[in-house]
Structure formats: C-alpha cells, structure tokens
Amino acid sequence: MTREDIIKPENLVYKRTPVLTDAVMHYCPGCGHGTVHRMVAEVIEEMGIQDKAIGIAPVGCSVLAYNYFDVDFIEAAHGRAPAIASAVKRLYPENFVFSYQGDGDLASIGCGEVMHACNRGENVTMIFINNGIYGMTGGQMAPTTLEGMETATSPYGRDPQIMGHTMRITEMLAQLPGTYFVTRQAVYTPALARKCKKAIRQAFENQKLNKGVSFVEVVSNCNSGWKMTPTQANQWLADNMLEYFPLGDMKVDGKYQQPFIDRLGTYDAPNEKTYSLRKK
C-alpha cells in the first residue's frame, strides 16, 4: 500500500473544523479555552448552522474569541454578554445565539446580567469557563476562587470572613425558572471532553425548543494564574476544584436532577475545608 492509497478522504481520522479560523490562539499552553473553542466550533459544523450562529465575546482571556470562530460575533462590554445575547436573539429568533464568558466576567461584574437573563428565560446558549481566578488581568481573586486559594489579591489565601465565600453561580442559576438545561462539565481528560461536547451540543439543540436558557459551565485550569505546569494544574483541579464544583447535570428539560437536589440540602452547613495552591 502506497502513501497515496492511505491519504484518502475515506481514511481521514481527524481534521480541523472549518468553523475555526486559521488564527493562532493566544491561550496559554494547557488552558481549557482552546479545547472548548474547538468543541463549540465542531458542534456548529455538525449541526450545519455556521451561517446562523451568532457568538457574543466577553472581556477576559477569551476577549479575542471573535478571531477564532468563522461565524458572526459581537464583542460585549465587560460582563454584558447575556444582555447582548438577549437582544440579538429577540431580533433574530431563528439564529443560534451563544455567549462565552469566564468567571470574572460572568460571576463578578456580569452577575446581574446573567441572573436576569436566566430569570427571563432567554432562548440562548451560555458557555461559562470557571478556572477560579482572573486570568487575563494578572491572577486576581474571582467570585469562584476557593477558600484558602492564593491569588494576586489574596496572597495568603481567600479568607471568607474578609473576602466572602466562594460563589457557586451555576447552582444559583439552576434554581431560576428561566433555565431549561444547566450542567457542569470539564475537559482535562478525553472522556470528560467527550461528555462536555455532548452537553454543548444539547445546549445548542435546545434553542430549537424555545424553552429558555441552556447553561454549560466548564471547570478549567489556569496554570499561569495558579503558577503550575499544565499537568500539575490539571491534577490540582481534579483534587480540589471538583470537590467544591462537582460535575454533572443540575437541570435537564427544566427539571432538577436528583444529585443536584441532594447536594442543595448540604449547602447550609459551613465549609470547613480550605484549598491552598501552595501548602501540601
């Protein structure tokens, strides 16, 4: 068998989706943003909606998302992606509208926008990357920073008595009546990446039903902000982040899932554990 016999379309194992542009991504090596970008792009290609997809880019690490997707994009002011997505979907109800935000953008300055968009039940898809820190601006504490976790603005670890408790924003949004599908996923292993892509696909498909917000949180790492190698950051994520932010569906077809219901009953107990990036 010759090389020409092997290199044929029917033998193709993988190719770059045309929904991604040729622009070189600026993300740090090991960051989950690039993986999630590829999944969103592949879902758009597989659904055949490239000419109908409209993305809303945030301020933060993924501020340049519009450079990487070959679909229509709008750049939102800091935290305002859900408000822009709401307007675009109402103006173009036949299009597939999605917002893409990090935890500083969505859970901090944009907390009001995402809360009200979810409460209204806007028929959009929201992708939320949670790495527990402000990445682009220098590693400051975010609403999702774990208690005890060191950042540029909490160098001795997050102290809840001074800095407040870690925010489980996705659990809050799941309890609003306008959310139809709410899930938390991760992408640091191939198996988890496959599950995450399936969830993203469902979040886009749900727009055909006009039932409300489909919200996908992706727990990711920030090896630059955490001052770790990508491998170390993935391990720290698995050992610490997922204990506080467990993976799985919270709401499907507008109905709470039993593991989520069971977990809600434990949140009135005080958190007695801290999660240090430095201490063994």
Rosetta silent file (secondary structure, phi, psi, omega in degrees, C-alpha in Angstrom):
SEQUENCE: MTREDIIKPENLVYKRTPVLTDAVMHYCPGCGHGTVHRMVAEVIEEMGIQDKAIGIAPVGCSVLAYNYFDVDFIEAAHGRAPAIASAVKRLYPENFVFSYQGDGDLASIGCGEVMHACNRGENVTMIFINNGIYGMTGGQMAPTTLEGMETATSPYGRDPQIMGHTMRITEMLAQLPGTYFVTRQAVYTPALARKCKKAIRQAFENQKLNKGVSFVEVVSNCNSGWKMTPTQANQWLADNMLEYFPLGDMKVDGKYQQPFIDRLGTYDAPNEKTYSLRKK
SCORE:     score description
SCORE:     0.000 S_00000001
   1 L     0.000  130.083 -178.435    0.000    0.000    0.000 S_00000001
   2 L   -90.316  169.437  177.588    1.389    3.362   -1.013 S_00000001
   3 H   -60.398  -38.349  179.804    1.178    6.689    0.764 S_00000001
   4 H   -66.061  -31.926  177.571   -1.350    7.840   -1.832 S_00000001
   5 H   -67.730  -32.358 -177.589   -3.542    4.824   -1.081 S_00000001
   6 H   -79.314  -43.260 -175.163   -3.652    5.802    2.587 S_00000001
   7 L   -81.407   80.807  177.677   -4.236    9.539    2.196 S_00000001
   8 L  -133.474  153.061 -177.944   -7.830    9.397    1.009 S_00000001
   9 H   -54.235  -37.858 -177.086  -10.973   11.098    2.357 S_00000001
  10 H   -70.506  -14.935  178.479  -12.481    7.808    3.499 S_00000001
  11 H   -99.771    3.230 -176.619   -9.427    7.136    5.686 S_00000001
  12 L   -66.073  127.863 -179.902   -9.453   10.528    7.365 S_00000001
  13 L   -93.682  -42.937 -177.837   -9.355   10.248   11.162 S_00000001
  14 L  -154.672  144.248  171.753   -9.472   13.926   12.144 S_00000001
  15 L  -144.329  156.403  178.461   -9.412   17.336   10.524 S_00000001
  16 L   -68.778  131.423 -179.973   -9.663   20.886   11.776 S_00000001
  17 L   -66.852  137.752  179.036  -13.220   22.138   11.613 S_00000001
  18 L   -69.515   -8.329  177.450  -13.697   24.972    9.094 S_00000001
  19 L   -74.688  -18.946  170.940  -15.708   26.870   11.722 S_00000001
  20 E   -89.593  138.884  177.199  -12.360   27.694   13.369 S_00000001
  21 L   -79.566  178.509  178.316  -10.244   30.253   11.540 S_00000001
  22 L   -85.800    1.751  179.774   -6.534   29.888   10.831 S_00000001
  23 L   -63.260  137.364  178.252   -5.666   32.436   13.532 S_00000001
  24 L   -77.476  124.540 -178.174   -3.203   31.115   16.110 S_00000001
  25 L   -68.503  143.921 -175.774   -4.885   31.084   19.516 S_00000001
  26 L   -91.197    0.576 -173.650   -3.256   33.220   22.198 S_00000001
  27 L   -68.523  151.309  178.837   -4.175   30.968   25.127 S_00000001
  28 L   -63.871  147.820  175.406   -1.514   29.603   27.451 S_00000001
  29 L   -56.742  132.599  179.795   -0.385   26.005   26.812 S_00000001
  30 L    92.050   -8.110 -179.064   -2.632   23.635   28.735 S_00000001
  31 L   -71.126  145.932 -178.857   -5.531   26.083   29.008 S_00000001
  32 L   -79.018  -13.929 -177.498   -9.036   24.676   28.552 S_00000001
  33 H   -57.506  -45.737 -177.890  -10.269   27.594   26.427 S_00000001
  34 H   -61.236  -39.468  178.773   -8.810   26.204   23.207 S_00000001
  35 H   -64.262  -44.902 -179.415  -10.422   22.818   23.776 S_00000001
  36 H   -67.538  -37.851  175.424  -13.837   24.346   24.445 S_00000001
  37 H   -55.760  -47.055 -178.277  -13.486   26.619   21.390 S_00000001
  38 H   -62.248  -40.289 -179.710  -12.912   23.570   19.235 S_00000001
  39 H   -64.265  -44.948  179.039  -15.932   21.784   20.703 S_00000001
  40 H   -60.451  -44.274 -179.830  -18.238   24.749   20.111 S_00000001
  41 H   -63.482  -42.268  179.548  -16.947   25.041   16.539 S_00000001
  42 H   -65.016  -38.994  177.838  -17.392   21.318   15.869 S_00000001
  43 H   -62.744  -43.325  178.854  -20.959   21.410   17.215 S_00000001
  44 H   -61.166  -42.806  178.755  -21.773   24.348   14.941 S_00000001
  45 H   -64.921  -47.184 -176.426  -20.329   22.456   11.958 S_00000001
  46 H   -64.707  -31.747  178.624  -22.096   19.185   12.794 S_00000001
  47 H   -83.252  -10.017  179.610  -25.446   20.942   13.198 S_00000001
  48 L    68.132   37.551 -174.378  -24.972   22.779    9.900 S_00000001
  49 L  -119.578   23.016 -176.988  -25.666   26.184   11.482 S_00000001
  50 L   -57.785  -37.173 -178.661  -22.492   28.109   10.633 S_00000001
  51 L   -81.404   -4.363 -179.284  -24.491   30.710    8.701 S_00000001
  52 L  -116.509   -4.486 -177.520  -26.994   31.029   11.569 S_00000001
  53 E   -85.241  136.729  176.123  -24.682   31.106   14.596 S_00000001
  54 E  -131.579  119.185 -179.155  -24.003   34.401   16.377 S_00000001
  55 E  -102.006  152.678  175.962  -21.484   34.492   19.228 S_00000001
  56 E  -118.513  116.656 -178.154  -21.026   37.080   21.964 S_00000001
  57 E   -90.321  148.333 -176.925  -17.423   37.551   23.124 S_00000001
  58 L   -97.005 -169.546  163.118  -16.580   38.719   26.667 S_00000001
  59 L  -106.980  132.567 -175.499  -13.823   40.712   28.281 S_00000001
  60 L   143.768 -159.588 -179.110  -11.198   38.428   29.757 S_00000001
  61 L   -57.435  -35.454 -177.274   -8.942   35.672   28.476 S_00000001
  62 L   -96.501   26.460 -179.807  -11.398   34.870   25.664 S_00000001
  63 L   -60.982  -27.490 -179.159  -11.821   38.512   24.632 S_00000001
  64 L   -96.278   22.151 -179.052  -10.438   37.621   21.180 S_00000001
  65 H   -55.685  -32.833 -178.496  -12.859   34.735   20.613 S_00000001
  66 H   -64.198  -18.826  176.811  -14.199   36.521   17.545 S_00000001
  67 H   -76.937  -18.728 -169.300  -10.808   35.988   15.875 S_00000001
  68 L  -104.600  -17.720 -179.652  -11.064   32.212   16.185 S_00000001
  69 E  -108.229  132.393  177.252  -14.617   31.416   15.021 S_00000001
  70 L   -89.952   57.751  174.709  -15.700   31.860   11.407 S_00000001
  71 L  -138.835  168.609  176.997  -19.197   32.960   12.423 S_00000001
  72 E   -63.966  138.471 -178.225  -20.775   36.321   13.180 S_00000001
  73 E  -140.066  149.360  174.041  -19.576   37.721   16.505 S_00000001
  74 E  -126.350  134.112  175.850  -20.257   40.730   18.707 S_00000001
  75 E   -89.811  122.583 -178.889  -17.840   41.998   21.367 S_00000001
  76 L   -94.142  155.380  169.455  -19.669   42.860   24.587 S_00000001
  77 L   -65.897  163.557 -173.473  -18.661   45.308   27.292 S_00000001
  78 L   -55.031  116.680  176.283  -17.299   43.674   30.442 S_00000001
  79 L    85.734   -5.465 -170.973  -19.953   41.327   31.892 S_00000001
  80 L   -97.605   10.809 -178.142  -22.676   42.326   29.456 S_00000001
  81 H   -56.659  -43.195  179.047  -22.639   39.292   27.136 S_00000001
  82 H   -62.430  -34.222  178.662  -26.012   37.901   28.403 S_00000001
  83 H   -68.110  -42.598  178.013  -27.688   41.267   27.775 S_00000001
  84 H   -65.783  -42.850  178.742  -26.296   41.433   24.232 S_00000001
  85 H   -60.276  -40.019  178.902  -27.245   37.798   23.605 S_00000001
  86 H   -60.396  -46.271 -178.716  -30.789   38.527   24.794 S_00000001
  87 H   -64.748  -44.411 -178.154  -31.143   41.437   22.362 S_00000001
  88 H   -63.459  -43.535 -179.217  -29.676   39.540   19.411 S_00000001
  89 H   -64.778  -36.539  179.494  -31.905   36.509   19.962 S_00000001
  90 H   -70.357  -32.824  178.294  -35.007   38.686   20.178 S_00000001
  91 H   -77.524  -34.368 -178.110  -34.049   40.451   16.952 S_00000001
  92 L  -128.091   72.105 -173.836  -33.059   37.223   15.163 S_00000001
  93 L   -64.317  -19.583 -179.412  -35.093   34.428   16.805 S_00000001
  94 L   -84.800   -9.894 -179.709  -34.226   31.924   14.054 S_00000001
  95 L   -88.422  161.509  178.101  -30.494   32.223   14.695 S_00000001
  96 E   -99.539  108.811 -173.698  -28.450   30.242   17.212 S_00000001
  97 E  -106.412  131.141  177.827  -27.064   32.739   19.719 S_00000001
  98 E  -137.337  143.722  172.827  -24.393   31.855   22.266 S_00000001
  99 E  -107.658  153.772 -177.770  -22.370   33.793   24.813 S_00000001
 100 E  -137.102  115.590 -174.298  -18.915   32.756   26.006 S_00000001
 101 E  -141.091  155.401  171.658  -17.597   34.086   29.333 S_00000001
 102 E   -94.607 -179.958 -173.846  -15.110   33.424   32.099 S_00000001
 103 H   -73.983  -33.141  175.958  -15.813   33.502   35.819 S_00000001
 104 H   -66.376  -42.826 -178.206  -14.597   37.060   36.422 S_00000001
 105 H   -68.780  -46.201 -174.074  -16.700   38.376   33.546 S_00000001
 106 H   -83.394  -46.617 -170.151  -19.856   36.354   34.268 S_00000001
 107 H   -89.537  -13.961 -179.094  -19.895   35.873   38.043 S_00000001
 108 H  -106.490  -89.720 -176.024  -18.482   39.227   39.117 S_00000001
 109 H   -66.694  -24.623 -179.347  -19.153   42.327   37.021 S_00000001
 110 L  -100.874   12.993 -176.110  -21.716   40.453   34.920 S_00000001
 111 H   -58.895  -42.799 -179.429  -23.571   38.743   37.771 S_00000001
 112 H   -63.756  -42.332 -178.157  -26.632   40.973   37.396 S_00000001
 113 H   -64.035  -45.653 -177.019  -26.845   40.461   33.644 S_00000001
 114 H   -69.890  -35.874  178.329  -26.622   36.668   33.771 S_00000001
 115 H   -60.759  -49.044 -175.938  -29.085   36.437   36.665 S_00000001
 116 H   -71.780  -35.888  177.062  -31.752   38.479   34.908 S_00000001
 117 H   -63.363  -41.425  178.239  -31.217   36.827   31.509 S_00000001
 118 H   -70.324  -35.729  178.980  -31.647   33.409   33.136 S_00000001
 119 H   -68.422  -35.736  177.750  -34.650   34.576   35.137 S_00000001
 120 H   -72.485  -22.353 -178.822  -36.299   35.907   31.963 S_00000001
 121 L    77.038   40.758  178.116  -35.654   32.589   30.226 S_00000001
 122 L   -61.707  138.993 -174.871  -33.905   33.975   27.161 S_00000001
 123 L   -85.044   67.079 -177.346  -33.642   31.287   24.483 S_00000001
 124 L  -132.334  168.059  175.280  -29.840   31.336   24.232 S_00000001
 125 E  -107.370  131.301  178.421  -26.842   29.128   24.976 S_00000001
 126 E  -118.665  125.308  175.566  -24.337   30.277   27.598 S_00000001
 127 E  -106.666  125.352 -173.207  -20.834   28.810   27.860 S_00000001
 128 E  -125.367  117.219  179.497  -19.136   29.599   31.184 S_00000001
 129 E   -98.473  118.400 -177.753  -15.450   28.840   31.852 S_00000001
 130 E  -111.943  105.687  174.390  -14.662   28.580   35.577 S_00000001
 131 L  -116.385   14.585  171.067  -10.958   28.496   36.477 S_00000001
 132 L    70.570   18.109 -174.223  -11.326   30.092   39.898 S_00000001
 133 L  -165.504  158.781  168.917   -9.290   33.193   39.095 S_00000001
 134 L   -82.027  113.793 -175.912   -8.991   36.286   36.915 S_00000001
 135 L   -83.128  -55.438 -171.129   -6.616   35.036   34.223 S_00000001
 136 L   -65.012  -35.728 -170.886   -6.025   37.877   31.759 S_00000001
 137 L   -89.383    1.521  173.378   -5.604   40.689   34.288 S_00000001
 138 L   121.778   14.611  173.378   -2.943   39.062   36.436 S_00000001
 139 L    83.070   36.703  177.664   -4.399   36.327   38.600 S_00000001
 140 L   -80.216  166.937  178.399   -6.645   38.231   40.997 S_00000001
 141 L   -67.904  136.901  177.829   -9.288   36.614   43.206 S_00000001
 142 L  -112.738  168.536  175.416  -12.585   35.875   41.448 S_00000001
 143 L   -56.724  -28.348 -177.221  -16.013   35.070   42.926 S_00000001
 144 L   -92.136    0.912  176.712  -15.231   31.404   42.221 S_00000001
 145 L   -60.530  130.912 -177.529  -11.827   31.415   43.947 S_00000001
 146 L   -71.509  152.799  177.207  -11.843   28.644   46.560 S_00000001
 147 E   -63.670  129.170 -176.959  -11.444   29.416   50.258 S_00000001
 148 L    91.678  -10.233 -175.855   -7.767   29.308   51.131 S_00000001
 149 L   -77.908  128.971 -178.701   -6.693   29.658   47.495 S_00000001
 150 L   -81.569  135.552  174.193   -3.819   32.100   46.938 S_00000001
 151 E  -139.552 -179.957  179.612   -4.180   34.779   44.254 S_00000001
 152 L   -63.999  -28.497 -179.775   -2.585   38.147   43.487 S_00000001
 153 L  -106.870    1.815  170.874   -5.199   39.874   45.662 S_00000001
 154 E  -137.711   65.450 -172.117   -5.418   37.132   48.309 S_00000001
 155 L   -63.030  -19.875  178.586   -1.734   36.206   48.699 S_00000001
 156 L  -103.250   10.781 -179.398   -2.355   34.403   51.997 S_00000001
 157 L   101.607  148.949 -179.927   -5.400   32.571   50.693 S_00000001
 158 E   -68.356  121.740  178.151   -9.054   33.577   50.408 S_00000001
 159 L  -103.868  111.170 -175.695  -10.416   34.329   53.871 S_00000001
 160 H   -62.892  -24.075  179.383  -14.228   34.110   53.801 S_00000001
 161 H   -70.653  -25.112 -179.434  -14.546   36.381   56.858 S_00000001
 162 H  -105.036  -39.563 -168.860  -12.893   39.194   54.917 S_00000001
 163 H  -109.415    0.422 -179.424  -13.428   38.295   51.256 S_00000001
 164 L    84.426  168.786 -177.711  -16.702   36.395   51.304 S_00000001
 165 L   -86.299  159.660  175.587  -17.460   32.801   50.426 S_00000001
 166 L   -63.757  133.414 -176.217  -16.814   31.052   47.125 S_00000001
 167 L   -91.334  124.699  171.520  -19.757   31.583   44.797 S_00000001
 168 L   -94.305   76.854 -172.918  -21.493   28.584   43.230 S_00000001
 169 H   -63.715  -35.149 -177.178  -23.019   30.707   40.486 S_00000001
 170 H   -69.267  -38.602  175.587  -24.239   27.765   38.404 S_00000001
 171 H   -61.971  -36.664  178.218  -26.202   26.295   41.300 S_00000001
 172 H   -65.403  -44.961 -178.340  -27.827   29.693   41.757 S_00000001
 173 H   -67.022  -33.659 -179.284  -28.780   29.946   38.094 S_00000001
 174 H   -62.117  -26.199 -177.302  -30.189   26.405   38.040 S_00000001
 175 L   -85.280   -4.990  177.910  -32.819   27.444   40.578 S_00000001
 176 L   -81.056  142.972 -174.437  -34.183   30.240   38.388 S_00000001
 177 L   -68.039  -18.269 -177.325  -37.371   29.369   36.465 S_00000001
 178 L   -86.476   -2.478  177.780  -35.989   30.566   33.112 S_00000001
 179 E   -91.369  133.865 -176.915  -33.198   27.982   32.903 S_00000001
 180 E  -105.943  -34.199 -178.997  -34.041   24.841   30.929 S_00000001
 181 E  -141.484  120.223 -179.111  -30.708   22.998   30.852 S_00000001
 182 E  -133.793  126.342 -177.217  -27.899   23.565   33.383 S_00000001
 183 E  -147.316  156.835  175.074  -24.800   21.398   33.590 S_00000001
 184 E  -124.233  127.457 -176.511  -21.204   21.463   34.806 S_00000001
 185 E  -130.790 -179.962  175.709  -18.501   19.725   32.799 S_00000001
 186 E  -147.750  167.216 -175.146  -14.695   19.587   32.411 S_00000001
 187 L  -135.537   17.161 -172.550  -12.261   18.949   29.558 S_00000001
 188 L   -85.164   -2.243  170.497   -8.958   17.869   31.130 S_00000001
 189 L  -132.218  158.015  179.094   -9.288   14.214   30.036 S_00000001
 190 H   -58.323  -40.120 -178.937  -10.526   12.754   26.722 S_00000001
 191 H   -64.689  -43.401  179.139  -13.533   11.114   28.405 S_00000001
 192 H   -67.240  -35.853  178.392  -14.583   14.359   30.100 S_00000001
 193 H   -63.441  -39.121  178.230  -14.056   16.273   26.865 S_00000001
 194 H   -64.565  -41.574  177.997  -16.460   13.943   25.049 S_00000001
 195 H   -64.096  -39.955 -179.209  -19.090   14.463   27.748 S_00000001
 196 H   -64.684  -43.388  179.276  -18.597   18.208   27.579 S_00000001
 197 H   -62.609  -39.274  176.841  -19.050   18.299   23.818 S_00000001
 198 H   -60.858  -40.212  179.233  -22.263   16.304   24.168 S_00000001
 199 H   -66.858  -40.736  178.378  -23.526   18.851   26.708 S_00000001
 200 H   -64.200  -41.381  177.376  -22.632   21.755   24.415 S_00000001
 201 H   -59.767  -43.724  179.241  -24.451   20.070   21.549 S_00000001
 202 H   -62.945  -38.986 -179.233  -27.534   19.677   23.744 S_00000001
 203 H   -64.100  -34.036  176.280  -27.326   23.318   24.758 S_00000001
 204 H   -77.079  -41.782  179.681  -27.424   24.382   21.095 S_00000001
 205 H   -59.979  -34.530 -176.980  -30.134   21.894   20.135 S_00000001
 206 H   -62.461  -22.313  179.185  -32.348   23.232   22.921 S_00000001
 207 H   -64.081  -22.704  177.372  -32.661   26.565   21.134 S_00000001
 208 H   -68.371  -20.692 -175.315  -34.945   24.817   18.647 S_00000001
 209 L   -91.332  -18.727 -179.182  -37.407   24.229   21.516 S_00000001
 210 L    55.740   50.230 -177.135  -37.606   27.847   22.732 S_00000001
 211 L  -108.072   -6.016 -179.349  -37.745   26.706   26.366 S_00000001
 212 L   130.870 -164.629 -174.536  -35.223   29.071   27.981 S_00000001
 213 E   -74.535  136.452  167.997  -31.536   29.322   28.824 S_00000001
 214 E  -111.502  119.352 -169.860  -29.166   26.399   28.307 S_00000001
 215 E  -119.900  121.540  179.704  -26.143   26.944   30.542 S_00000001
 216 E  -118.580  110.797  171.686  -22.907   24.944   30.342 S_00000001
 217 E   -89.943  138.073  174.679  -20.217   25.544   32.949 S_00000001
 218 E  -121.075  112.997  175.951  -16.770   24.119   32.203 S_00000001
 219 E   -75.826  120.974 -174.468  -14.424   23.797   35.189 S_00000001
 220 L  -129.084  177.905  178.338  -10.975   24.511   33.806 S_00000001
 221 L  -103.935  171.067  169.786   -7.456   25.232   34.989 S_00000001
 222 L  -143.110   80.322 -173.811   -5.299   28.358   34.866 S_00000001
 223 H   -62.793  -28.019  177.064   -1.765   27.088   35.061 S_00000001
 224 H   -70.299  -49.510 -179.513   -0.394   30.613   34.572 S_00000001
 225 H   -69.002  -32.233  179.794   -2.507   32.133   37.349 S_00000001
 226 H   -83.513   -8.479 -179.209   -2.056   29.129   39.600 S_00000001
 227 L    60.232   51.476  179.677    1.726   29.159   38.968 S_00000001
 228 L  -137.657  164.324  169.333    1.818   25.498   37.965 S_00000001
 229 L   -72.731  160.702  177.347    2.661   23.375   34.960 S_00000001
 230 H   -55.534  -40.686  179.715   -0.365   22.264   32.910 S_00000001
 231 H   -64.807  -44.147  178.078   -0.069   18.732   34.306 S_00000001
 232 H   -64.023  -39.209 -179.133    0.114   19.988   37.899 S_00000001
 233 H   -66.159  -40.411  177.606   -2.823   22.336   37.305 S_00000001
 234 H   -62.711  -39.255  179.814   -4.986   19.542   35.926 S_00000001
 235 H   -68.836  -39.995  178.476   -4.208   17.419   38.958 S_00000001
 236 H   -65.158  -38.961  175.889   -4.965   20.276   41.361 S_00000001
 237 H   -57.715  -49.620 -177.911   -8.250   20.848   39.543 S_00000001
 238 H   -63.753  -37.722 -175.603   -9.200   17.191   39.930 S_00000001
 239 H   -81.464  -24.286 -171.317   -8.178   17.065   43.598 S_00000001
 240 H  -125.098  -54.257 -176.419   -9.663   20.386   44.713 S_00000001
 241 H   -59.520  -42.731 -173.975  -11.917   22.235   42.259 S_00000001
 242 H   -74.002  -15.704  174.101  -14.180   19.275   41.596 S_00000001
 243 H   -70.760  -39.355 -179.467  -14.795   18.729   45.296 S_00000001
 244 H   -88.452  -31.045  179.585  -16.387   22.168   45.551 S_00000001
 245 L  -119.219   74.521 -176.577  -17.708   22.264   41.973 S_00000001
 246 L   -65.703  145.267 -177.666  -18.876   18.660   41.277 S_00000001
 247 L   -79.904  157.257  174.741  -19.530   17.708   37.674 S_00000001
 248 E   132.086  170.454  178.732  -22.867   16.647   36.262 S_00000001
 249 E   -78.068  136.277  174.986  -26.286   17.822   35.125 S_00000001
 250 E  -102.407  -35.415 -176.508  -28.249   20.010   37.516 S_00000001
 251 E  -145.538  125.816 -179.707  -31.312   20.670   35.386 S_00000001
 252 E  -131.379  129.942 -177.470  -32.477   18.805   32.279 S_00000001
 253 L    53.696   36.261  177.938  -35.621   19.653   30.309 S_00000001
 254 L    78.096    5.951 -176.933  -36.488   22.161   33.012 S_00000001
 255 E  -117.367  136.944  177.336  -36.391   19.542   35.790 S_00000001
 256 E   -66.171  141.209  176.278  -33.920   19.314   38.668 S_00000001
 257 L   -90.310  145.879 -171.862  -31.758   16.208   38.696 S_00000001
 258 H   -57.951  -42.351  177.984  -31.692   14.150   41.892 S_00000001
 259 H   -59.481  -34.224  177.742  -27.939   14.515   42.642 S_00000001
 260 H   -68.657  -42.526  178.154  -28.397   18.277   42.455 S_00000001
 261 H   -60.881  -44.255  179.619  -31.413   18.162   44.769 S_00000001
 262 H   -62.870  -39.036 -177.299  -29.462   16.045   47.258 S_00000001
 263 H   -69.273  -36.674 -179.715  -26.492   18.406   47.120 S_00000001
 264 H   -57.825  -32.025 -178.628  -28.580   21.508   47.757 S_00000001
 265 L   -70.298   -9.111 -178.894  -29.535   20.087   51.133 S_00000001
 266 L  -102.069   -5.985 -172.126  -25.885   20.207   52.263 S_00000001
 267 L   -77.996   -8.420  177.072  -25.145   23.832   51.429 S_00000001
 268 L   -81.512  -11.505  178.602  -26.430   25.193   54.724 S_00000001
 269 L   -81.341  140.350 -179.565  -23.505   23.537   56.512 S_00000001
 270 L   -65.963  143.815  177.321  -20.391   25.733   56.927 S_00000001
 271 L   -78.568  121.585 -176.458  -17.439   24.939   54.684 S_00000001
 272 L  -105.749    2.850 -176.314  -14.635   23.680   56.918 S_00000001
 273 L  -110.816  145.731  173.627  -12.057   22.949   54.226 S_00000001
 274 L  -116.033  158.615 -172.679   -9.541   25.251   52.575 S_00000001
 275 L  -129.564   90.238 -177.425   -7.860   24.724   49.215 S_00000001
 276 L   -88.134  140.171  173.967   -4.311   26.031   49.065 S_00000001
 277 L   -80.398  -18.568 -171.853   -2.289   26.147   45.856 S_00000001
 278 L  -110.842  -37.587 -173.995    0.967   26.169   47.804 S_00000001
 279 L   -81.726  140.008  177.869    0.552   24.210   51.030 S_00000001
 280 L   -86.060    0.000    0.000    0.816   20.437   50.994 S_00000001
